[in-house]
Amino acid sequence: MADEVDQQQTTNTVEEPLDLIRLSLDERIYVKMRNDRELRGRLHAYDQHLNMILGDVEETVTTIEIDEETYEEIYKVRTKKGVNLSSQIFFCI
């Protein structure tokens, strides 16, 4: 009985940064990537290099353009849902 409690506490504790990712397995996560790319999806697996396998993925890409006449920033947001992203491995920095 005491061993089960100790084992459960060990699996739910955060001692290293990768433990936070381990606790997020099979949960929906948000990944911010370079070049204003964002991923939201269910975390299926990861490794020590933070390569991740995500399912049910939605990718959002934000681009900023400058209006040549007014010099105002124009934000364009493009979202893709589940387009062959679920079987790819992403390197997240």
KAFENKA-V201704 format. One record per pair of residues at least 4 apart in sequence whose ideal C-beta (glycine too) atoms are under 6 Angstrom apart, sorted by the first residue. I is the first residue (numbers start at 1). J is the second residue. Records with the same first field share a line. If there is no record, write none. Layout:
BEGIN
I: J ; J
END
This chain:
BEGIN
14: 19 ; 20
15: 19
21: 46
24: 29 ; 43
25: 43
28: 42
29: 43
30: 40
31: 39 ; 92
32: 38
33: 37
36: 62
37: 61
38: 60
39: 57 ; 59
40: 58
41: 54 ; 56 ; 57
42: 55 ; 56
44: 53 ; 55
45: 53
46: 52
47: 51
50: 92
51: 89 ; 91
52: 90
53: 89
55: 86
57: 85 ; 86
58: 81
59: 80 ; 85
60: 79
61: 78
62: 77
63: 76
64: 73 ; 75
65: 74
67: 72 ; 74
END
